Amino acid sequence: MRALTVVPQNADTAALTELPDPTPHHGELLVKGIALGICGTDKEIVQGRYGWAPPGRDRLVLGHESLGRVRHAPAGADFADGDLVVGVVRRPDPVPCGACARGEFDMCRNGRYTERGIKERDGYGSELWTVETGYAVKLDPKLARVGVLMEPTSVVAKAWEQVDRVGARSWYEPRTALVTGAGPIGLLAALLGVQRGLDVHVLDLADDGPKPAAVAALGATYHSQPVTEVADKLQPDVVIEATGVGRVVVDAMNGTGAYGIVCLTGVSSGGRTIPVDAGATNRALVLENDVVIGSVNANLRHYAAAADALAAADPDWLELLVTRRVPLSRFAEALSARPDDIKVVVTFD
């Protein structure tokens, strides 16, 4: 079979590699790959900035945003041949820490977790792959073209769960949400906000193209003005920050209404400094009982929530998010950004 592989922490080593077809172990599904989503983490690994190969190996099979169809399911499993499935990315650390021991492996405390396609486990970027039944999630058959959005949806399902848990400190009835960034994470965060009945606003730099169109089709409001201007007008109860841009992060922290919650989902790059009035930020957070939280990855219940959210969404709207489909033989095209990209997908057919 063909697989997209890379030598982690070595730039420009991505290649199509011929590997033996996998043999499923006891309790594993054998899955035929349909599609693989490409995100910033994949690009960082290809650029040599991140990633770890499995122990004793030089190359890592790339890919953590999976979608496939079951070719063979073990007897007694809650899966059947032909089921549409996604594989969970993270596995708990072997120690395990207290969080991993309780199924909260997205909150691992000691960093010894492993991740498919990222950290010490081969990913889903191959024509065939295997996955343990306990780390596979079944999707509605109608999501065959867009189910590859499952992994980023699980990330925002967790983010919204964290917002709810923080809000439950006191009386909490949010009405307005601001999402900064209209990439896949931002747009899917907006989807879940709309599904919750919130007045959702999305902010990004683009003035036209697929991003404003997708927001409008969702029934949300699009903005391309500065964060300070938009937040001052909205006074949002919730901000889901999905850019990782330092200035946007700080402005979002200062821009909520009282008892506001900012959930950071974008990962920032280091080496950039901006002037910050730390005293004013602290004053606002304290006097308004505001909270800023970080959220990354997802565990099994977040994948289940994501599957429900995608099944409830309009498939035509989800199609708007997949702006390019690239065959595996031309994978390099998928790793190069274009101005109108939202989600780029590598296909195996």
C-alpha positions in Angstrom: 0.0 0.0 0.0 1.0 3.6 -0.4 1.5 5.8 2.6 2.5 9.5 3.2 5.6 9.4 5.4 8.1 11.8 6.7 11.3 11.8 8.8 10.3 13.9 11.7 12.4 17.0 12.5 14.0 16.8 9.1 12.6 19.2 6.6 11.6 18.2 3.0 11.5 14.5 3.7 7.8 13.9 3.0 7.3 11.2 0.4 5.0 8.4 -0.8 6.3 5.2 0.5 5.3 1.6 -0.3 4.6 -0.3 2.9 3.2 -3.7 3.6 -0.6 -3.9 4.1 -1.3 -3.8 7.8 -2.6 -6.9 9.6 -5.1 -6.0 12.3 -4.4 -7.3 15.8 -7.0 -8.7 18.1 -9.7 -6.1 18.7 -8.7 -3.9 15.8 -10.5 -2.7 12.7 -9.0 -2.9 9.2 -10.0 0.3 7.5 -9.7 1.5 3.9 -8.7 5.2 3.8 -11.1 7.6 2.2 -9.6 11.0 3.0 -7.1 12.7 5.2 -7.4 16.3 6.4 -4.3 18.5 6.3 -3.8 21.1 9.1 -1.0 23.3 10.5 0.4 20.5 12.6 1.0 18.4 9.5 2.8 21.3 7.8 5.0 21.9 10.8 6.0 18.2 10.8 6.8 18.3 7.1 8.8 21.5 7.7 10.9 19.6 10.3 9.6 21.6 13.3 7.7 18.9 15.1 6.9 15.2 15.4 8.4 12.0 16.5 8.7 8.6 14.7 7.6 5.4 16.4 10.4 3.9 18.5 13.1 2.2 16.5 11.9 3.8 13.2 13.1 6.8 11.1 9.9 7.5 9.3 6.4 8.4 10.6 3.2 7.8 8.6 1.7 11.3 8.6 -1.9 12.2 9.2 -4.3 12.6 12.2 -7.5 13.9 10.6 -8.8 10.5 9.3 -11.8 9.2 7.5 -12.2 5.6 6.3 -14.5 2.7 5.7 -14.3 -0.6 7.6 -13.0 -3.4 5.5 -13.0 -5.9 8.3 -14.4 -5.8 11.8 -13.6 -8.4 14.5 -16.4 -10.7 15.7 -18.5 -9.2 18.4 -17.4 -5.6 17.7 -20.0 -2.8 17.5 -18.8 -2.2 13.9 -19.6 -3.8 10.6 -17.8 -4.0 7.3 -18.7 -0.9 5.4 -19.1 1.4 8.4 -17.8 4.9 8.0 -15.3 5.6 10.8 -12.7 8.0 12.2 -9.8 7.1 14.4 -9.1 9.0 17.6 -5.7 10.7 17.6 -4.3 10.5 21.1 -3.6 7.5 23.3 -3.1 7.7 27.1 0.4 7.5 28.5 1.6 4.1 29.8 2.3 5.2 33.4 -0.5 6.4 33.5 -1.0 9.9 35.1 -4.1 10.5 37.1 -5.9 12.1 34.1 -5.1 9.3 31.6 -6.0 6.6 34.2 -9.5 8.2 34.2 -10.0 8.4 30.5 -9.0 12.1 30.3 -6.0 11.5 28.1 -6.5 14.9 26.4 -5.5 16.4 29.7 -2.4 14.2 30.2 -0.2 15.7 33.0 3.2 14.1 32.2 3.4 14.4 28.4 4.0 10.7 27.8 0.9 10.3 25.7 1.3 9.2 22.1 -0.6 10.5 19.0 -1.4 9.0 15.6 0.6 10.7 12.9 2.3 13.1 15.3 4.0 11.5 18.3 5.5 8.0 18.2 2.5 6.3 16.4 1.9 6.0 12.7 -0.9 8.1 11.4 -3.9 7.6 9.1 -2.2 8.8 5.9 -2.2 5.4 4.2 -4.5 3.5 1.8 -5.2 1.0 4.6 -4.9 1.5 8.4 -5.9 -0.3 11.6 -7.4 1.1 14.7 -8.5 -0.4 18.0 -12.3 -0.6 18.3 -12.2 1.4 21.5 -10.5 4.3 19.6 -12.8 4.3 16.5 -15.9 6.4 16.2 -18.7 5.5 13.8 -20.2 8.3 11.6 -23.5 8.8 10.0 -23.3 7.4 6.4 -24.4 10.7 4.9 -21.1 12.2 6.0 -19.0 10.2 3.6 -17.7 13.3 1.8 -17.3 15.5 4.9 -16.6 13.2 7.8 -12.9 14.1 7.6 -14.0 17.2 9.5 -14.5 15.0 12.6 -11.2 15.5 14.3 -11.2 19.4 14.2 -14.9 19.2 15.3 -13.9 17.1 18.3 -11.4 19.9 19.3 -14.1 22.5 19.3 -16.6 20.2 21.0 -14.1 20.0 23.9 -13.6 23.8 23.8 -17.3 24.4 24.2 -17.5 21.8 27.0 -14.7 23.6 28.8 -16.6 26.9 28.4 -19.7 25.4 29.9 -17.8 24.0 32.8 -16.3 27.4 33.6 -19.6 29.1 33.2 -21.2 26.8 35.7 -19.3 28.6 38.5 -22.4 30.8 38.7 -25.6 31.7 36.9 -24.7 31.4 33.3 -26.9 32.1 30.2 -24.7 33.2 27.4 -26.2 34.9 24.4 -23.4 36.2 22.2 -20.3 34.4 21.0 -17.4 35.8 19.0 -15.1 33.4 17.1 -11.7 34.9 16.0 -10.4 33.1 13.0 -12.4 31.6 10.1 -10.3 28.6 9.4 -11.7 25.0 10.0 -11.5 25.3 13.8 -13.1 28.7 13.8 -15.9 27.8 11.5 -16.7 24.6 13.3 -16.7 26.4 16.6 -19.2 28.8 15.0 -21.3 25.8 13.9 -21.5 24.5 17.4 -22.3 28.0 18.7 -25.2 28.3 16.3 -26.4 24.8 17.2 -26.5 26.0 20.9 -28.8 28.9 19.8 -26.2 31.6 20.4 -25.9 34.8 18.4 -22.6 34.0 16.7 -20.1 36.4 15.2 -16.9 35.4 13.3 -14.0 37.6 12.7 -11.2 37.1 10.1 -9.1 39.2 7.7 -10.7 38.1 4.5 -13.2 40.6 2.9 -14.6 38.2 0.4 -14.3 34.6 -0.8 -15.3 31.3 0.9 -14.9 32.4 4.5 -17.5 35.2 4.6 -19.8 33.1 2.4 -19.6 30.1 4.8 -20.4 32.3 7.8 -23.3 33.9 6.0 -24.6 30.4 5.0 -24.4 29.3 8.6 -26.6 32.2 9.7 -23.9 33.9 11.7 -22.4 37.4 11.2 -19.0 38.0 9.6 -16.6 40.8 10.6 -13.2 41.9 9.2 -12.7 44.9 11.4 -10.2 45.0 14.3 -11.0 42.7 17.3 -11.1 45.7 19.6 -13.8 47.4 17.5 -16.0 44.3 17.1 -15.6 43.1 20.7 -16.4 46.6 22.1 -19.6 46.6 20.2 -20.7 43.1 21.0 -19.4 42.6 24.5 -19.5 38.8 23.9 -20.2 36.4 26.7 -17.8 33.8 25.0 -14.8 34.2 22.7 -13.4 31.2 21.0 -9.9 32.3 19.8 -8.7 30.2 16.8 -5.9 32.3 15.3 -3.1 32.0 17.8 -2.1 35.6 16.8 -0.7 37.3 19.9 -2.4 40.7 19.3 -5.7 39.0 18.7 -5.4 36.9 21.8 -4.7 39.9 24.0 -7.4 42.0 22.5 -9.9 39.1 22.9 -9.0 38.8 26.6 -9.8 42.4 27.1 -12.9 42.4 24.9 -15.5 40.3 26.7 -18.6 41.3 28.7 -18.7 40.8 32.4 -18.2 37.2 33.4 -16.7 36.6 30.0 -14.9 33.4 29.0 -12.1 33.3 26.4 -11.2 29.8 25.2 -7.8 29.7 23.4 -7.6 27.0 20.7 -5.0 28.5 18.4 -1.3 27.6 19.0 1.0 30.6 18.8 4.5 30.7 17.5 7.1 32.1 19.7 9.6 34.9 19.0 7.2 37.8 18.6 6.6 40.5 21.2 3.8 43.0 21.5 3.2 45.8 24.0 0.6 44.7 26.6 -0.9 46.7 29.5 -0.8 43.8 31.9 -2.2 45.9 34.7 -5.3 46.8 32.7 -5.8 43.2 31.6 -5.5 41.9 35.1 -7.9 44.6 36.4 -10.6 43.6 33.8 -10.2 39.9 34.5 -10.5 40.3 38.3 -13.2 42.9 38.5 -15.4 41.2 35.9 -14.8 37.6 37.1 -13.5 36.8 33.6 -11.7 33.6 32.7 -9.1 32.7 30.0 -8.6 29.0 29.4 -6.6 26.9 26.9 -7.9 23.9 25.2 -6.3 21.3 22.9 -7.0 17.8 21.7 -10.0 15.7 22.6 -11.0 12.5 24.3 -13.7 9.9 23.4 -16.7 11.8 24.6 -15.6 14.8 22.5 -15.5 12.7 19.4 -19.0 11.4 20.2 -20.2 14.9 20.6 -18.5 15.9 17.3 -20.2 13.0 15.5 -23.6 14.2 16.8 -22.8 17.8 15.8 -21.8 16.8 12.2 -24.8 14.5 11.8 -27.1 17.5 12.8 -25.4 19.9 10.5 -26.3 20.7 6.9 -24.0 18.5 4.7 -24.1 21.2 2.0 -22.7 23.7 4.5 -20.0 21.3 5.6 -19.0 20.9 2.0 -18.2 24.7 1.9 -15.4 24.1 4.4 -13.6 21.5 2.1 -12.2 23.9 -0.4 -9.7 21.5 -2.1 -9.5 17.8 -2.6 -6.1 16.5 -3.7 -5.3 12.9 -4.7 -2.6 11.1 -2.7 -0.3 11.1 -5.7 -0.2 14.9 -5.6 0.1 15.3 -1.8 2.6 18.1 -2.1 -0.1 20.4 -3.5 -2.1 19.8 -0.3 0.8 21.0 1.9 1.1 24.3 0.0 -1.4 27.0 1.2 -3.6 29.0 -1.2 -5.4 32.2 -0.4 -8.9 30.7 -0.5 -8.1 27.5 1.4 -10.3 26.6 4.4 -9.8 22.8 4.7 -7.6 20.9 2.2 -8.1 17.1 2.0 -6.0 14.4 0.5 -8.1 11.6 -1.1 -7.2 8.0 -1.5 -9.6 7.0 -4.3 
